[in-house]
Amino acid sequence: MHDLKRILGYLKPYKKELIITLLLVVVETFFELIIPFLMKDIIDIGIEQGNIREVMIIGMEIIGCAIISLVTGHFYSRYNAKLVTHFSYHLREEAFKKIQDFSFSNLDHFHTTSLITRVTNDVMIMQNTLAGGLRPLTRSPMMLLMGIGLSFIMAPQIAWIFICFVPILAIILFFIVRTVAPQYSVMQQNLDNLNGVVRENVTAIRTVKSYVREDYEEEKFDKANKKVMDTTKFTFRIAQLNQPSFQFVMYGVTVAILYFGSKLVNKGDLAVGTLSALLSYILQVVNSLMMFSNVFLLVNRSFASSKRLCEIFDEQPDIKSNGSALEIVESGKIDFNHVYFKYKAGTGEYVLSDIDLHIKAGESIGILGGTGSSKSTLVSLISRLYDVTEGSIFIDDKNIKDFDLVNLRDSISIVLQNNVLFSGSIRENLLWGDPNASDEEILNACHIACVDEFLDRLSGGLDYDLGQGGVNVSGGQKQRLCIARALLKKPKVIIFDDSTSACDMETERKIMRGIRSLKNVTNIVIGQRITSVMDADRIIILDDGKIVNIGNHDELLKNSSIYKELYDAQLGGVLDGSNAK
């Protein structure tokens, strides 16, 4: 309940619309309840006594009540639509903003598909709860109290029947809710799993087809889909018992009112019009209670969704901007001072141990190491994608935690192993690096990244549509476009995480020469190939999260067995000074 209150707290900016909406429901309900009371007088005073004038007067009053109820209902719909749509918009926006503040370690706490489901489906459930629940939650208590109250005013000798049947309705609702409520959390979890299967399949569809595993994927999808179906079927089957149960009670009340009421009419203790009004109140009260019970089930479903949304809002970003916005990276000098790192504090071994490394401004650094040697982890610490566990990192002799995160990351370009392009043209993707870049600057970055070698072959050039995720360019072309995008940031530090692996060796050497020709830019290159790093000023050899060797190409050939083995394996050990023939 606490989580639901928190989520409904996002209605505060729309308090005016909420108050107007509730008032309109109250007015609408009041005039609806007056109509049966007036109908009683038409029958008892007008029709039975043959008083046509009274029939006309009361009839006009009923028409007036109906018109007022209609108008207020119309305006309720308008204000409710505005309230609900703005609420869901605001809720989605806040959830998405919160996710943008997450560090990598925060994102590790959630599955990607779960976050998508929470921002879309769970917000939609909250929207539907508000849209479908606000009116019945206001009308039902009012209908119940006024209906029973007016019934006692008109015919206290028979109105007790209402009181007898209300506990029966409450017991039925209790057992339905107790069974159904826990299933809504299971439904959302199963929906997360289903979305995960779909996302994984669509993302890896080329691999699925190349291995002819469509049948396996269909079986996996069917299994996840069946879980959603079975849970939903069971939940809705129990929930749907609500309506027939309430109808059964309603007809039971009707029969009881008619039975006891007809006896009183025959004795002359009850007017026919009063009995008719009582039957109208039965329909209104029980129908309102039926709607209330449906809303109650909907609210119970919203408990699960509100909890899932609050889990996003409660997740505290591990990395915050603690520094001053005035601090900017000026030269790109980097110092690792005895840095230790593990992904979860207090558990497991250190991923990086005692990293003591000092990189000069404008220096070219290469990093080599086997799979799992934590090369990517090392460079991700520079831009605070993760924070160090122990030790410290300095840029320009200032602790990176003293920089504003925006300024720090804006001064560092990273081209990651997994190259990501977005839907749109080449130009739109490159402008991520600098939204104000001119065509001349774009083309210059394309030249350094060797994009110009294939750009003129694409229809439209810079305006060529890449499709979703750059599906219509090759892996090597995608890597070069990501490098050009990084260059447009005009960074002080540029990091390549095995980002030329899909390029041929000649193209790779050309790109590296272009990068290292940039003045006043510190460049760090992680590579699996010797050719990626052999021209660097210094090469760092990582093994099991530790620095085991540092030196240039010639020094490492003499002093590092790991480097020598890699060199011999990749280039055949043919030496000519410091270069391979």
C-alpha positions as CSV (number, residue, x, y, z in Angstrom):
1,M,0.0,0.0,0.0
2,H,2.9,2.3,0.8
3,D,4.3,1.8,-2.7
4,L,0.9,2.6,-4.3
5,K,0.7,5.8,-2.3
6,R,4.1,6.9,-3.5
7,I,3.2,6.3,-7.1
8,L,-0.1,8.2,-6.7
9,G,2.0,11.0,-5.3
10,Y,2.9,11.8,-8.9
11,L,-0.7,13.2,-9.1
12,K,0.3,16.2,-7.1
13,P,1.1,18.5,-10.1
14,Y,-2.4,17.7,-11.3
15,K,-4.3,18.3,-8.0
16,K,-6.6,20.8,-9.6
17,E,-7.8,18.3,-12.2
18,L,-8.1,15.6,-9.6
19,I,-10.3,17.7,-7.3
20,I,-12.5,18.8,-10.3
21,T,-12.9,15.2,-11.4
22,L,-13.9,14.0,-8.0
23,L,-16.4,16.8,-7.6
24,L,-18.0,16.0,-11.0
25,V,-18.4,12.4,-9.9
26,V,-20.1,13.4,-6.7
27,V,-22.5,15.8,-8.5
28,E,-23.3,13.1,-11.2
29,T,-23.9,10.4,-8.6
30,F,-26.1,12.7,-6.4
31,F,-28.5,13.5,-9.2
32,E,-28.6,9.9,-10.4
33,L,-29.7,8.9,-6.9
34,I,-32.4,11.6,-6.7
35,I,-34.1,10.2,-9.8
36,P,-35.6,7.0,-8.2
37,F,-36.8,9.2,-5.2
38,L,-38.6,11.4,-7.7
39,M,-40.0,8.4,-9.6
40,K,-41.7,7.3,-6.4
41,D,-43.6,10.5,-6.2
42,I,-44.7,10.3,-9.9
43,I,-46.3,6.9,-9.2
44,D,-47.6,7.5,-5.7
45,I,-48.8,11.1,-6.1
46,G,-49.1,11.6,-9.9
47,I,-50.3,8.4,-11.5
48,E,-52.3,6.8,-8.6
49,Q,-54.1,10.1,-7.9
50,G,-54.4,11.1,-11.5
51,N,-52.6,14.3,-11.0
52,I,-51.2,15.1,-14.4
53,R,-49.8,18.4,-13.4
54,E,-47.7,16.7,-10.7
55,V,-46.5,14.1,-13.2
56,M,-45.4,16.9,-15.5
57,I,-43.6,18.9,-12.8
58,I,-41.8,15.8,-11.3
59,G,-41.1,14.6,-14.9
60,M,-39.3,17.9,-15.7
61,E,-37.4,17.6,-12.4
62,I,-36.2,14.1,-13.5
63,I,-35.2,15.3,-16.9
64,G,-33.3,18.2,-15.3
65,C,-31.5,15.7,-13.0
66,A,-30.7,13.5,-16.0
67,I,-29.3,16.4,-18.0
68,I,-27.1,17.6,-15.1
69,S,-25.9,14.0,-14.6
70,L,-25.1,13.8,-18.3
71,V,-23.2,17.1,-18.5
72,T,-21.2,16.3,-15.4
73,G,-20.4,12.9,-16.7
74,H,-19.2,14.4,-20.0
75,F,-16.9,16.9,-18.2
76,Y,-15.7,14.1,-15.9
77,S,-14.6,12.2,-18.9
78,R,-12.6,15.1,-20.3
79,Y,-10.9,16.0,-17.0
80,N,-10.2,12.3,-16.2
81,A,-8.6,11.8,-19.6
82,K,-6.3,14.8,-19.1
83,L,-5.5,13.7,-15.5
84,V,-4.7,10.1,-16.4
85,T,-2.7,10.8,-19.5
86,H,-0.6,13.4,-17.8
87,F,-0.1,11.1,-14.8
88,S,1.2,8.2,-16.9
89,Y,3.4,10.6,-19.0
90,H,5.0,12.1,-15.9
91,L,5.5,8.6,-14.3
92,R,7.1,7.2,-17.5
93,E,9.3,10.3,-17.8
94,E,10.5,10.1,-14.1
95,A,11.2,6.3,-14.4
96,F,13.2,6.8,-17.6
97,K,15.2,9.7,-16.1
98,K,16.0,7.6,-13.1
99,I,17.3,4.8,-15.3
100,Q,19.5,7.3,-17.1
101,D,21.2,8.1,-13.8
102,F,22.0,4.5,-13.1
103,S,25.6,3.4,-13.2
104,F,26.6,0.1,-14.8
105,S,26.4,-1.6,-11.3
106,N,22.9,-0.3,-10.8
107,L,21.8,-1.7,-14.2
108,D,23.3,-5.0,-13.1
109,H,20.5,-5.3,-10.5
110,F,17.8,-5.4,-13.2
111,H,17.3,-7.4,-16.4
112,T,17.0,-5.1,-19.4
113,T,13.6,-6.7,-20.4
114,S,12.3,-6.1,-16.8
115,L,13.2,-2.4,-17.0
116,I,11.3,-2.1,-20.4
117,T,8.3,-3.9,-18.9
118,R,8.3,-1.7,-15.9
119,V,8.5,1.6,-17.9
120,T,5.8,0.5,-20.3
121,N,3.5,-2.3,-19.1
122,D,3.6,-1.4,-15.3
123,V,3.0,2.3,-16.0
124,M,0.1,1.3,-18.3
125,I,-1.4,-0.8,-15.4
126,M,-1.2,2.2,-13.1
127,Q,-2.8,4.3,-15.8
128,N,-5.7,1.8,-16.3
129,T,-6.2,1.6,-12.5
130,L,-6.6,5.4,-12.3
131,A,-8.7,5.7,-15.5
132,G,-11.0,2.8,-14.5
133,G,-11.0,3.2,-10.8
134,L,-11.4,6.8,-9.9
135,R,-15.1,7.0,-10.8
136,P,-16.3,3.7,-9.1
137,L,-14.2,4.4,-6.0
138,T,-16.0,7.7,-5.6
139,R,-19.4,6.5,-6.8
140,S,-19.7,3.2,-4.9
141,P,-19.4,4.4,-1.3
142,M,-21.7,7.3,-2.1
143,M,-24.2,5.0,-3.8
144,L,-24.1,2.6,-1.0
145,L,-24.5,5.1,1.8
146,M,-27.1,7.3,0.0
147,G,-29.0,4.3,-1.4
148,I,-29.3,2.6,1.9
149,G,-30.0,5.9,3.7
150,L,-32.8,6.9,1.2
151,S,-34.2,3.4,1.5
152,F,-34.5,3.7,5.2
153,I,-36.1,7.1,4.8
154,M,-38.7,5.7,2.4
155,A,-39.4,2.2,3.8
156,P,-37.5,1.4,7.1
157,Q,-39.6,-1.7,7.5
158,I,-38.1,-3.4,4.4
159,A,-34.7,-1.6,4.0
160,W,-33.1,-4.0,6.4
161,I,-32.7,-6.5,3.6
162,F,-29.8,-4.3,2.2
163,I,-27.9,-4.7,5.5
164,C,-28.3,-8.5,5.4
165,F,-26.8,-8.9,2.0
166,V,-23.8,-6.5,2.3
167,P,-21.8,-8.9,4.5
168,I,-22.3,-11.7,2.0
169,L,-20.8,-9.5,-0.8
170,A,-17.9,-8.6,1.5
171,I,-17.1,-12.3,2.2
172,I,-17.2,-13.2,-1.5
173,L,-14.9,-10.3,-2.4
174,F,-12.5,-11.2,0.4
175,F,-12.0,-14.8,-0.8
176,I,-11.6,-13.7,-4.4
177,V,-9.0,-11.0,-3.6
178,R,-7.1,-13.3,-1.3
179,T,-6.7,-15.8,-4.1
180,V,-6.0,-13.4,-7.0
181,A,-3.8,-10.7,-5.4
182,P,-0.6,-12.8,-5.2
183,Q,-0.9,-13.9,-8.8
184,Y,-0.5,-10.4,-10.2
185,S,3.2,-10.3,-9.2
186,V,3.7,-13.7,-10.8
187,M,2.0,-12.5,-14.0
188,Q,4.4,-9.5,-14.3
189,Q,7.4,-11.7,-13.7
190,N,6.3,-14.1,-16.3
191,L,5.7,-11.2,-18.7
192,D,9.3,-10.1,-18.0
193,N,10.6,-13.5,-18.9
194,L,8.5,-13.6,-22.1
195,N,9.8,-10.2,-23.2
196,G,13.3,-11.4,-22.5
197,V,12.9,-14.4,-24.8
198,V,11.5,-12.2,-27.6
199,R,14.2,-9.5,-27.2
200,E,17.0,-12.1,-27.2
201,N,15.6,-13.9,-30.2
202,V,15.1,-10.7,-32.3
203,T,18.6,-9.4,-31.3
204,A,20.3,-12.7,-32.2
205,I,18.0,-13.6,-35.2
206,R,21.0,-13.9,-37.6
207,T,22.7,-16.4,-35.2
208,V,19.5,-18.3,-34.8
209,K,19.0,-18.7,-38.5
210,S,22.6,-19.5,-39.2
211,Y,22.5,-22.4,-36.7
212,V,19.0,-23.4,-37.9
213,R,17.7,-23.2,-34.3
214,E,14.2,-21.7,-35.1
215,D,12.5,-24.8,-33.6
216,Y,14.4,-24.5,-30.4
217,E,13.6,-20.8,-30.1
218,E,9.9,-21.4,-30.9
219,E,9.9,-24.1,-28.2
220,K,11.5,-21.7,-25.7
221,F,9.0,-18.9,-26.6
222,D,6.1,-21.4,-26.3
223,K,7.2,-22.4,-22.9
224,A,7.5,-18.8,-21.7
225,N,4.2,-17.8,-23.4
226,K,2.4,-20.8,-21.9
227,K,3.5,-19.7,-18.4
228,V,2.0,-16.2,-19.1
229,M,-1.2,-17.8,-20.4
230,D,-1.6,-20.3,-17.5
231,T,-1.1,-17.6,-14.8
232,T,-3.4,-15.2,-16.6
233,K,-6.1,-17.8,-17.2
234,F,-6.1,-18.9,-13.6
235,T,-6.1,-15.3,-12.3
236,F,-8.8,-14.1,-14.6
237,R,-10.9,-17.2,-14.0
238,I,-11.0,-16.5,-10.3
239,A,-11.4,-12.8,-10.8
240,Q,-14.4,-13.3,-13.1
241,L,-16.3,-15.1,-10.3
242,N,-16.8,-11.6,-9.0
243,Q,-19.4,-10.6,-11.5
244,P,-21.7,-13.7,-11.3
245,S,-21.5,-13.7,-7.5
246,F,-22.6,-10.1,-7.3
247,Q,-25.4,-10.7,-9.8
248,F,-26.6,-13.7,-7.8
249,V,-26.7,-11.5,-4.7
250,M,-28.4,-8.7,-6.6
251,Y,-31.2,-11.0,-7.9
252,G,-31.5,-12.5,-4.4
253,V,-32.0,-9.0,-2.9
254,T,-34.5,-8.2,-5.7
255,V,-36.5,-11.4,-5.0
256,A,-36.5,-10.7,-1.2
257,I,-37.6,-7.0,-1.7
258,L,-40.4,-8.1,-4.1
259,Y,-41.5,-10.9,-1.7
260,F,-41.7,-8.9,1.5
261,G,-42.6,-5.6,-0.3
262,S,-45.6,-7.2,-2.1
263,K,-47.0,-8.3,1.3
264,L,-46.6,-4.8,2.6
265,V,-48.3,-3.3,-0.5
266,N,-51.2,-5.7,-0.1
267,K,-51.6,-4.7,3.5
268,G,-51.4,-1.0,2.5
269,D,-48.3,-0.4,4.5
270,L,-46.1,0.3,1.5
271,A,-46.9,2.4,-1.7
272,V,-46.2,0.9,-5.1
273,G,-44.0,3.8,-6.1
274,T,-41.9,3.3,-3.0
275,L,-41.4,-0.4,-3.9
276,S,-40.4,0.6,-7.4
277,A,-37.8,3.1,-6.0
278,L,-36.4,0.5,-3.7
279,L,-35.9,-1.8,-6.7
280,S,-34.1,1.0,-8.5
281,Y,-31.8,1.5,-5.6
282,I,-31.1,-2.2,-5.5
283,L,-29.8,-2.1,-9.1
284,Q,-27.8,1.1,-8.5
285,V,-26.3,0.0,-5.2
286,V,-25.4,-3.5,-6.2
287,N,-24.1,-2.4,-9.6
288,S,-21.9,0.2,-8.0
289,L,-20.6,-2.5,-5.6
290,M,-19.9,-4.8,-8.5
291,M,-17.9,-2.0,-10.2
292,F,-16.2,-1.3,-6.8
293,S,-15.2,-5.0,-6.5
294,N,-13.7,-4.9,-10.1
295,V,-11.8,-1.8,-9.2
296,F,-10.6,-3.5,-6.0
297,L,-9.1,-6.3,-8.1
298,L,-7.6,-3.8,-10.4
299,V,-6.1,-1.9,-7.4
300,N,-4.6,-5.2,-6.1
301,R,-2.9,-5.7,-9.5
302,S,-1.6,-2.2,-9.2
303,F,0.1,-3.1,-6.0
304,A,2.5,-5.4,-7.9
305,S,3.2,-2.7,-10.5
306,S,3.6,0.1,-8.0
307,K,6.1,-2.1,-6.1
308,R,8.1,-2.7,-9.3
309,L,8.2,0.9,-10.2
310,C,9.2,1.9,-6.7
311,E,12.1,-0.5,-7.0
312,I,13.4,1.7,-9.8
313,F,12.9,4.9,-7.8
314,D,14.5,3.4,-4.7
315,E,17.6,2.3,-6.5
316,Q,20.2,4.8,-5.6
317,P,22.8,5.6,-8.2
318,D,26.2,4.3,-7.1
319,I,28.0,7.0,-9.0
320,K,27.0,10.6,-8.4
321,S,28.3,13.9,-9.6
322,N,30.1,15.1,-6.4
323,G,32.3,17.6,-8.1
324,S,32.1,21.2,-9.3
325,A,30.8,22.0,-12.8
326,L,33.8,24.4,-13.0
327,E,36.3,21.5,-13.1
328,I,37.1,20.5,-16.6
329,V,39.7,18.2,-18.2
330,E,42.4,20.4,-19.7
331,S,45.3,18.1,-20.7
332,G,44.3,14.5,-20.3
333,K,47.0,13.4,-17.9
334,I,45.9,10.2,-16.0
335,D,47.2,8.7,-12.8
336,F,46.1,5.3,-11.3
337,N,47.2,5.3,-7.7
338,H,47.2,1.7,-6.3
339,V,43.7,1.1,-7.6
340,Y,41.7,-2.0,-6.6
341,F,38.3,-2.9,-8.0
342,K,35.6,-5.5,-7.5
343,Y,32.1,-5.4,-9.0
344,K,30.4,-6.0,-5.6
345,A,32.0,-4.7,-2.5
346,G,32.6,-7.3,0.2
347,T,32.3,-10.3,-2.1
348,G,34.7,-12.2,-4.3
349,E,38.3,-11.4,-5.3
350,Y,39.5,-8.1,-6.8
351,V,39.0,-7.9,-10.5
352,L,41.9,-5.3,-10.7
353,S,44.7,-5.3,-8.1
354,D,47.2,-2.6,-7.2
355,I,47.1,-0.8,-10.5
356,D,49.7,1.9,-10.3
357,L,49.9,3.6,-13.7
358,H,50.8,7.1,-14.8
359,I,49.9,8.3,-18.3
360,K,51.3,11.6,-19.6
361,A,49.0,14.1,-21.4
362,G,49.0,13.3,-25.1
363,E,50.6,9.9,-24.7
364,S,49.7,6.9,-26.7
365,I,49.0,3.8,-24.6
366,G,48.3,0.2,-25.8
367,I,46.8,-2.5,-23.5
368,L,47.2,-6.2,-24.2
369,G,46.1,-9.2,-22.2
370,G,44.2,-12.4,-22.4
371,T,40.5,-12.9,-22.1
372,G,39.3,-12.0,-18.6
373,S,42.4,-9.9,-17.8
374,S,40.1,-6.9,-17.0
375,K,41.3,-4.7,-19.8
376,S,37.8,-3.2,-20.4
377,T,37.2,-2.8,-16.7
378,L,40.4,-0.8,-16.3
379,V,39.4,1.8,-18.9
380,S,35.8,2.0,-17.7
381,L,37.1,3.4,-14.4
382,I,38.5,6.4,-16.1
383,S,35.1,7.9,-17.0
384,R,33.5,6.5,-13.8
385,L,31.3,4.0,-15.5
386,Y,32.3,2.1,-12.3
387,D,34.0,3.6,-9.3
388,V,37.2,2.2,-7.8
389,T,36.9,0.0,-4.7
390,E,40.2,1.2,-3.2
391,G,42.8,3.7,-4.4
392,S,42.2,6.7,-6.6
393,I,42.3,7.9,-10.1
394,F,43.5,11.4,-11.0
395,I,43.1,13.4,-14.2
396,D,45.2,16.6,-14.5
397,D,46.2,16.0,-10.9
398,K,42.6,16.2,-9.7
399,N,40.6,13.3,-8.4
400,I,38.0,12.2,-11.0
401,K,35.4,12.4,-8.2
402,D,36.0,16.1,-8.0
403,F,34.8,16.6,-11.6
404,D,31.2,17.1,-12.6
405,L,30.2,13.8,-14.3
406,V,29.0,15.6,-17.4
407,N,32.3,17.5,-17.8
408,L,34.3,14.4,-17.1
409,R,32.5,12.2,-19.6
410,D,32.3,14.9,-22.2
411,S,36.1,15.1,-22.2
412,I,36.5,11.3,-22.7
413,S,35.4,9.4,-25.8
414,I,35.0,5.6,-25.5
415,V,34.5,3.3,-28.4
416,L,33.4,0.1,-26.8
417,Q,33.6,-3.5,-28.0
418,N,29.9,-3.6,-28.7
419,N,29.4,-0.9,-31.3
420,V,26.0,0.7,-31.1
421,L,24.4,2.8,-33.9
422,F,20.9,4.2,-33.7
423,S,18.0,4.4,-36.1
424,G,18.5,7.3,-38.5
425,S,21.0,8.6,-41.0
426,I,24.8,8.5,-40.7
427,R,24.8,12.2,-40.1
428,E,22.4,11.9,-37.2
429,N,24.5,9.2,-35.6
430,L,27.7,11.1,-36.0
431,L,26.2,14.3,-34.5
432,W,25.9,12.4,-31.2
433,G,29.6,13.3,-30.9
434,D,28.9,17.0,-31.4
435,P,25.4,18.2,-32.3
436,N,26.8,21.5,-33.7
437,A,29.5,19.9,-35.9
438,S,29.8,21.3,-39.4
439,D,30.0,19.1,-42.5
440,E,33.7,19.9,-42.8
441,E,34.3,18.6,-39.2
442,I,32.2,15.5,-39.9
443,L,34.1,14.7,-43.1
444,N,37.4,15.3,-41.3
445,A,36.5,12.8,-38.6
446,C,35.3,10.4,-41.3
447,H,38.7,10.7,-43.0
448,I,40.6,9.8,-39.8
449,A,38.3,6.9,-39.2
450,C,38.5,5.7,-42.8
451,V,34.8,6.1,-43.2
452,D,35.4,8.1,-46.5
453,E,36.6,4.8,-48.0
454,F,33.0,3.5,-48.2
455,L,30.9,6.7,-47.7
456,D,30.7,7.6,-51.3
457,R,29.4,4.2,-52.2
458,L,26.3,4.6,-50.0
459,S,23.3,6.3,-51.6
460,G,22.9,9.8,-50.0
461,G,26.4,9.7,-48.3
462,L,26.0,11.3,-44.9
463,D,22.2,11.1,-45.3
464,Y,22.2,7.3,-45.8
465,D,19.6,5.7,-43.6
466,L,21.3,3.1,-41.3
467,G,18.2,1.3,-40.3
468,Q,17.6,0.0,-36.8
469,G,21.0,-0.5,-35.1
470,G,22.9,-0.1,-38.4
471,V,21.8,-3.4,-39.8
472,N,22.6,-2.4,-43.4
473,V,26.3,-1.7,-42.9
474,S,29.1,-4.3,-42.2
475,G,30.8,-4.8,-38.8
476,G,33.9,-3.0,-39.9
477,Q,31.9,-0.1,-41.3
478,K,29.9,0.1,-38.1
479,Q,33.2,0.3,-36.1
480,R,34.6,3.0,-38.2
481,L,31.4,5.1,-37.9
482,C,31.6,4.7,-34.1
483,I,35.2,5.9,-34.2
484,A,34.3,8.9,-36.3
485,R,31.5,9.7,-33.8
486,A,33.9,9.6,-30.9
487,L,36.4,11.9,-32.7
488,L,33.7,14.5,-33.2
489,K,33.6,15.0,-29.4
490,K,37.1,16.6,-29.6
491,P,38.0,14.7,-26.5
492,K,41.1,15.1,-24.3
493,V,41.2,11.3,-23.8
494,I,40.0,8.8,-26.3
495,I,39.7,5.1,-25.5
496,F,39.4,2.2,-28.0
497,D,38.2,-1.1,-26.5
498,D,39.1,-3.5,-29.3
499,S,37.1,-1.3,-31.6
500,T,38.9,-2.2,-34.8
501,S,38.6,-5.9,-34.5
502,A,36.3,-6.1,-37.6
503,C,38.7,-4.0,-39.7
504,D,41.5,-5.5,-41.8
505,M,45.0,-4.9,-40.6
506,E,45.9,-2.1,-43.1
507,T,42.7,-0.2,-42.3
508,E,43.4,-0.6,-38.6
509,R,47.0,0.8,-39.0
510,K,45.7,3.8,-41.0
511,I,43.1,4.5,-38.3
512,M,45.7,4.2,-35.5
513,R,48.1,6.5,-37.3
514,G,45.4,9.1,-37.7
515,I,44.4,8.9,-34.0
516,R,48.0,9.2,-32.9
517,S,48.5,12.2,-35.1
518,L,46.0,14.1,-33.1
519,K,47.6,16.8,-31.0
520,N,47.0,17.1,-27.2
521,V,44.9,13.9,-27.1
522,T,45.7,11.0,-24.8
523,N,44.8,7.8,-26.6
524,I,44.4,4.4,-25.0
525,V,43.9,1.4,-27.3
526,I,42.9,-2.1,-26.1
527,G,43.6,-4.7,-28.7
528,Q,43.8,-8.4,-29.3
529,R,46.2,-7.9,-32.2
530,I,49.8,-6.8,-31.8
531,T,49.3,-4.4,-34.8
532,S,46.7,-2.4,-32.8
533,V,49.2,-1.4,-30.2
534,M,52.8,-1.9,-31.5
535,D,53.2,1.8,-32.5
536,A,52.0,3.1,-29.1
537,D,54.4,5.0,-26.9
538,R,54.0,2.5,-24.2
539,I,52.3,-0.9,-24.0
540,I,50.7,-2.3,-20.8
541,I,50.5,-6.1,-20.4
542,L,47.6,-7.2,-18.1
543,D,47.3,-10.6,-16.6
544,D,44.6,-11.6,-14.1
545,G,43.8,-8.0,-13.3
546,K,47.5,-7.0,-12.6
547,I,50.0,-5.1,-14.6
548,V,52.9,-7.5,-15.4
549,N,54.9,-5.5,-17.9
550,I,55.1,-1.9,-19.3
551,G,57.3,-0.7,-22.1
552,N,57.4,0.1,-25.8
553,H,57.4,-2.6,-28.6
554,D,61.1,-3.2,-28.6
555,E,61.5,-3.3,-24.9
556,L,58.6,-5.8,-24.5
557,L,60.0,-8.1,-27.2
558,K,63.1,-8.4,-25.1
559,N,61.6,-8.4,-21.6
560,S,58.1,-9.8,-21.8
561,S,57.5,-13.5,-22.5
562,I,53.7,-12.9,-22.9
563,Y,54.2,-10.1,-25.5
564,K,56.9,-12.2,-27.3
565,E,54.5,-15.2,-27.5
566,L,51.7,-13.0,-28.9
567,Y,54.0,-11.4,-31.4
568,D,55.4,-14.8,-32.6
569,A,51.9,-16.3,-32.8
570,Q,50.4,-13.4,-34.8
571,L,53.2,-12.1,-36.9
572,G,55.4,-15.2,-37.2
573,G,58.3,-13.7,-35.3
574,V,59.7,-12.0,-38.3
575,L,61.6,-8.9,-37.1
576,D,62.9,-5.9,-38.8
577,G,64.0,-3.5,-36.1
578,S,60.7,-3.0,-34.3
579,N,58.3,-3.7,-37.1
580,A,57.0,-6.8,-38.7
581,K,57.6,-7.2,-42.4
